Amino acid sequence: MSKYITTPIYYVNGEAHIGHAYTTFIADTIARYERLKGEDTFFLTGTDEHGQKIEESAQKNNKPTQEFADEISATFKNLWDEFEISYDKFIRTTDEEHKRGVQKAFEVMYAKGDIYKDFYEGHYCVSCETFFPETQLTDGEFCPDCGRSTSVVKEESYFFKLSKYEDALLKYYADNPDFILPRSRANEVINFVKGGLRDLSVTRTSFTWGVQMPESLNDDKHVMYVWLDALLNYVTALGYGNDEANMSYWPATAQLVGKDILRFHAIYWPAFLMSLDLPLPKHIGAHGWWTRDGEKMSKSKGNVISPKEVSDAYGVENLRYFMLREVPFGQDGDFSQRALIDRINSELSNDLGNLLNRIIGMSGKYSDFEIDSVDVIKYHTKEIDAMNSVLDSLDAFMQSFQTHRYLEELWKLFSIGNKAIEEHAPWVKMKEDKKDEALATVALVANVLAKASVMLSPVMPRTTQTIAEALNFTIDNNSYKELILEKKLLKLFNIKKVPPLFPRVEEPLMNEAPKAEPNKPKQEKKEQKKVDNTEKDNLIEIGQFFETSLKVGTVIEAEEVAKSKKLLKLQVDLGEEQPRQVVAGIKEFYSPESLVDTQVCVVANLKPAKLMGMISEGMLLAAKDEDGLCLVRPEKPKKAGTPIG
Ligand code: ME8
């Protein structure tokens, strides 16, 4: 069966912000996931260009409405193209085909007796393009949805018999408990319908910027109500009312929307479809809002964050990962650079990037970059079972749009990989002359990473492509079938070195740091330090101690520095993507060989220094007395990068 995934079509009254990017990222991820599984998938996005709101925005900008719509629509399309959003069609409601399709639908509903002409007197909110009965207004005047003031409008109007579909809608919700996702959102919709549906005004005479009435009605005073026009995009994009070849994709599998427009999609839209005798979508997925300092981010409030700015600073795939991982589907989330940086450093750089780095390092050292999975099953059934059970659990999360759970589970694979390395310590096995065991662990971890990359590819398509290149395989429906469904292992292959995927981010990269951020400006900290240092007894605050980042490191390589009596050059694994180079004055006390594969304590946030022309990116903790120097080490082996403090 084919799949059809949609985003809302975005109003062209302002450029995209990260809320729009979020919906688009989720939909794009689902579409890519379906394609990975080999499903014939159609993914639609586009812009909503009619209605009073757009007309007014164009006037404010002193532009003809169409020109204004063209310009803003292009900014959305260009942004999605830059972000490599894999849409199959970008629809605009000013497209001629769309307008014809809407007119056709109007005729069908009218002929069926579902549309009739009457008068409407009510309170209209231009921002929401919605009428409200007086009983629903806040303080008798303000819009219950956006809080703006409404105006009284009396117009001749065509009405859609929404009330007729009350029972059918309630039955549909009851028979299809997964129609609205997350399920917790269904009740508000059901209660709204149970409260009684009023027929819906579906034309306007007070302005002209909308789809004209069908000629057969011979009533050009009216234009279509923007929500009727907009909702129908989901079928006109497939050719409804024109060339209907793509209508085979209908009904939609997943229609993603923000919770602000759930009612339109879960009540009006299914009722329109029933009237048109078309099947209803399988799922409407309503996600929460991105807020800024606790307030919904919106174009009209002007408190928006530009997705382009964030992606220029941090990379679009890091942003995608962050948004999909950070917030449980359906809930609101506050955007902060600090949270984004934390996820980049800990999950992307430490967990994922580091694993690839370890595979490259170990395979290079032990087997000239050649990996063979032949012995993996012999030594690693425990890890393979654990890995398969994680992989089997993933589909259910994606089907219910819970990208945060999907990624959370997926990350368990990296723990399995990193833990296997710690437990089986291939470097020890190499020393004990158990090369096949050491290589089996390296191959296991390469397989873990390969499988994880296949499943991560819908979220981070580019990054996982680079990982696949490093591991010498291709991510596509074939590898999905073999590695995920059939649970096969990769055959003999060569590892390729690639540049670091996720350089660590030490400081916020965007100037305008959201207010809610906990990171204080650096200067404040320094000043505080000065004051405290003038104390007679030199006591420091605990916070000052924690300004020093101390970490456990594993020495991977060590060599003497020629012409230096004191210095050794070490490569120390701190659980980061790349080992750090540390130049230490310990040559008189330690031989390089005695240090490899031992652990040390490292000051990890010192500014890099140059010693005899070599960069040193850390300092080892050591104790020195008249008997000489000894390194300070953890009492028991600890994972590289474990914080000390
Ligand atoms: O409503 N957080 O268009 P729109 C998360 N044209 N998502 C947000 C968001 C936020 N702060 N702000 C907006 C319309 N969105 C209509 C839709 S569909 C037939 C017509 C996202 O430009 C979210 O998906 O106001 C929301 O539903 C959509 O943008 C609204 O975009």
Residues whose N, C-alpha, C, O or C-beta is under 5 A from the ligand:
A	BS01	ME8	P8 I9 Y10 Y11 G19 H20 T23 D48 A230 L231 V257 G258 I261 G288 W289 W290 K296 M297 S298
